[in-house]
């Protein structure tokens, strides 16, 4: 049985086996959570991302997929990079957002990770509405078979923390 916990704070400060990065498809860093993870993780994270781009992901990591690298200087063993979908008012991309959580848990299982910290994927610059994102995230984590013992949703602000808390209710 997976325990789901909520934390309000900075995901880069979590002590877990794996930190999930809401990456962009380039895997080469960006803004928000992605930039923070690359900055705090240091050059080792970027170096492994560059190797992935040069080998398996020449065109970038597809939306909804996940891949792991070292965590560098973070207090974790791995970073699991996943590319969330950009929210659309005209196209339902919920399956892609759910896939980010499922695929990240699959990668965590392959690595043997027991504790995983997730951000609220796609809710920043990709503009996914927080209530819907929280519903999809919590439902997917609850229904995905995994050996992960603790999933920790690390929410940057009080509003996101409250919204996720209502979903876990």
One Martini backbone bead per residue (centre of mass of N, CA, C, O) as a GRO file, in nm:
protein
  169
    1UNK     BB    1   0.094   0.038   0.025
    2UNK     BB    2   0.055   0.365  -0.058
    3UNK     BB    3   0.175   0.661   0.061
    4UNK     BB    4   0.022   0.985   0.086
    5UNK     BB    5   0.183   1.302   0.075
    6UNK     BB    6   0.207   1.641   0.194
    7UNK     BB    7   0.400   1.931   0.077
    8UNK     BB    8   0.514   2.249   0.155
    9UNK     BB    9   0.752   2.347  -0.103
   10UNK     BB   10   1.076   2.237  -0.197
   11UNK     BB   11   1.170   1.980  -0.398
   12UNK     BB   12   1.492   2.021  -0.374
   13UNK     BB   13   1.466   1.950  -0.037
   14UNK     BB   14   1.421   1.655  -0.070
   15UNK     BB   15   1.432   1.329   0.098
   16UNK     BB   16   1.474   1.094  -0.159
   17UNK     BB   17   1.504   0.875  -0.410
   18UNK     BB   18   1.291   1.046  -0.598
   19UNK     BB   19   1.269   1.312  -0.833
   20UNK     BB   20   1.031   1.484  -1.004
   21UNK     BB   21   1.043   1.624  -1.330
   22UNK     BB   22   0.908   1.902  -1.496
   23UNK     BB   23   0.982   1.876  -1.804
   24UNK     BB   24   1.119   1.928  -2.098
   25UNK     BB   25   1.186   1.774  -2.397
   26UNK     BB   26   1.500   1.849  -2.399
   27UNK     BB   27   1.634   1.806  -2.097
   28UNK     BB   28   1.795   2.114  -2.055
   29UNK     BB   29   1.609   2.280  -1.912
   30UNK     BB   30   1.444   2.563  -1.732
   31UNK     BB   31   1.179   2.638  -1.567
   32UNK     BB   32   1.095   2.615  -1.263
   33UNK     BB   33   1.139   2.305  -1.163
   34UNK     BB   34   1.350   2.241  -1.375
   35UNK     BB   35   1.553   2.467  -1.303
   36UNK     BB   36   1.585   2.394  -1.002
   37UNK     BB   37   1.698   2.108  -1.042
   38UNK     BB   38   1.943   2.187  -1.213
   39UNK     BB   39   2.072   2.381  -1.012
   40UNK     BB   40   2.086   2.188  -0.759
   41UNK     BB   41   2.211   1.930  -0.908
   42UNK     BB   42   2.380   2.014  -1.141
   43UNK     BB   43   2.592   1.900  -1.397
   44UNK     BB   44   2.515   1.593  -1.387
   45UNK     BB   45   2.228   1.617  -1.496
   46UNK     BB   46   2.290   1.751  -1.769
   47UNK     BB   47   2.486   1.538  -1.873
   48UNK     BB   48   2.277   1.305  -1.885
   49UNK     BB   49   2.077   1.450  -2.068
   50UNK     BB   50   2.269   1.478  -2.308
   51UNK     BB   51   2.307   1.174  -2.350
   52UNK     BB   52   2.011   1.112  -2.411
   53UNK     BB   53   1.992   1.297  -2.660
   54UNK     BB   54   2.232   1.146  -2.817
   55UNK     BB   55   2.067   0.876  -2.816
   56UNK     BB   56   1.736   0.822  -2.751
   57UNK     BB   57   1.650   1.165  -2.754
   58UNK     BB   58   1.691   1.356  -3.015
   59UNK     BB   59   1.376   1.480  -3.008
   60UNK     BB   60   1.304   1.409  -2.733
   61UNK     BB   61   1.077   1.384  -2.483
   62UNK     BB   62   0.784   1.258  -2.464
   63UNK     BB   63   0.482   1.305  -2.382
   64UNK     BB   64   0.430   1.103  -2.083
   65UNK     BB   65   0.714   1.039  -2.030
   66UNK     BB   66   1.005   0.861  -1.875
   67UNK     BB   67   1.330   0.946  -1.716
   68UNK     BB   68   1.650   0.873  -1.578
   69UNK     BB   69   1.877   1.025  -1.343
   70UNK     BB   70   2.074   1.168  -1.173
   71UNK     BB   71   2.085   1.397  -0.879
   72UNK     BB   72   2.343   1.478  -0.779
   73UNK     BB   73   2.313   1.731  -0.524
   74UNK     BB   74   2.077   1.599  -0.438
   75UNK     BB   75   1.859   1.436  -0.189
   76UNK     BB   76   1.906   1.192  -0.409
   77UNK     BB   77   1.939   0.943  -0.656
   78UNK     BB   78   1.703   1.056  -0.848
   79UNK     BB   79   1.579   1.170  -1.165
   80UNK     BB   80   1.251   1.207  -1.294
   81UNK     BB   81   1.165   1.266  -1.618
   82UNK     BB   82   0.876   1.461  -1.725
   83UNK     BB   83   0.629   1.536  -1.981
   84UNK     BB   84   0.398   1.761  -1.988
   85UNK     BB   85   0.112   1.895  -2.078
   86UNK     BB   86  -0.053   2.127  -2.244
   87UNK     BB   87  -0.311   2.307  -2.194
   88UNK     BB   88  -0.653   2.262  -2.327
   89UNK     BB   89  -0.973   2.378  -2.428
   90UNK     BB   90  -1.003   2.172  -2.705
   91UNK     BB   91  -0.822   1.934  -2.563
   92UNK     BB   92  -0.792   1.618  -2.425
   93UNK     BB   93  -0.492   1.555  -2.202
   94UNK     BB   94  -0.525   1.365  -1.949
   95UNK     BB   95  -0.371   1.107  -2.036
   96UNK     BB   96  -0.090   1.245  -2.035
   97UNK     BB   97  -0.083   1.327  -1.740
   98UNK     BB   98  -0.121   1.045  -1.621
   99UNK     BB   99   0.132   0.922  -1.759
  100UNK     BB  100   0.344   1.069  -1.592
  101UNK     BB  101   0.281   0.912  -1.330
  102UNK     BB  102   0.299   0.620  -1.429
  103UNK     BB  103   0.587   0.635  -1.558
  104UNK     BB  104   0.733   0.727  -1.301
  105UNK     BB  105   0.659   0.472  -1.138
  106UNK     BB  106   0.789   0.270  -1.327
  107UNK     BB  107   1.075   0.379  -1.300
  108UNK     BB  108   1.093   0.355  -0.994
  109UNK     BB  109   1.065   0.047  -0.993
  110UNK     BB  110   1.319  -0.013  -1.166
  111UNK     BB  111   1.512   0.132  -0.945
  112UNK     BB  112   1.389   0.093  -0.636
  113UNK     BB  113   1.206   0.304  -0.538
  114UNK     BB  114   1.030   0.420  -0.231
  115UNK     BB  115   1.067   0.738  -0.273
  116UNK     BB  116   0.847   1.002  -0.409
  117UNK     BB  117   0.865   1.324  -0.568
  118UNK     BB  118   0.604   1.545  -0.662
  119UNK     BB  119   0.478   1.761  -0.865
  120UNK     BB  120   0.261   1.983  -1.033
  121UNK     BB  121   0.200   1.887  -1.324
  122UNK     BB  122   0.139   2.152  -1.561
  123UNK     BB  123   0.071   2.421  -1.360
  124UNK     BB  124   0.237   2.626  -1.484
  125UNK     BB  125   0.327   2.717  -1.794
  126UNK     BB  126   0.097   2.490  -1.888
  127UNK     BB  127  -0.190   2.575  -1.740
  128UNK     BB  128  -0.307   2.375  -1.553
  129UNK     BB  129  -0.561   2.322  -1.365
  130UNK     BB  130  -0.533   2.247  -1.038
  131UNK     BB  131  -0.785   2.073  -0.982
  132UNK     BB  132  -0.745   1.877  -1.219
  133UNK     BB  133  -0.454   1.792  -1.161
  134UNK     BB  134  -0.511   1.674  -0.877
  135UNK     BB  135  -0.712   1.461  -0.964
  136UNK     BB  136  -0.527   1.306  -1.159
  137UNK     BB  137  -0.288   1.252  -0.971
  138UNK     BB  138  -0.431   1.105  -0.734
  139UNK     BB  139  -0.575   0.887  -0.897
  140UNK     BB  140  -0.327   0.762  -1.034
  141UNK     BB  141  -0.165   0.688  -0.780
  142UNK     BB  142  -0.391   0.511  -0.648
  143UNK     BB  143  -0.420   0.309  -0.930
  144UNK     BB  144  -0.113   0.242  -0.939
  145UNK     BB  145   0.092  -0.004  -0.957
  146UNK     BB  146   0.336  -0.026  -0.680
  147UNK     BB  147   0.646  -0.021  -0.476
  148UNK     BB  148   0.596   0.239  -0.368
  149UNK     BB  149   0.560   0.374  -0.042
  150UNK     BB  150   0.609   0.694  -0.113
  151UNK     BB  151   0.408   0.969  -0.201
  152UNK     BB  152   0.515   1.307  -0.267
  153UNK     BB  153   0.355   1.607  -0.264
  154UNK     BB  154   0.513   1.905  -0.384
  155UNK     BB  155   0.403   2.222  -0.291
  156UNK     BB  156   0.468   2.555  -0.335
  157UNK     BB  157   0.180   2.639  -0.232
  158UNK     BB  158  -0.109   2.677  -0.052
  159UNK     BB  159  -0.313   2.630  -0.276
  160UNK     BB  160  -0.207   2.358  -0.379
  161UNK     BB  161  -0.221   2.214  -0.110
  162UNK     BB  162  -0.529   2.245  -0.072
  163UNK     BB  163  -0.621   2.105  -0.332
  164UNK     BB  164  -0.487   1.830  -0.276
  165UNK     BB  165  -0.623   1.786  -0.001
  166UNK     BB  166  -0.913   1.761  -0.113
  167UNK     BB  167  -0.854   1.508  -0.293
  168UNK     BB  168  -0.767   1.328  -0.038
  169UNK     BB  169  -0.991   1.386   0.198
   0.00000   0.00000   0.00000
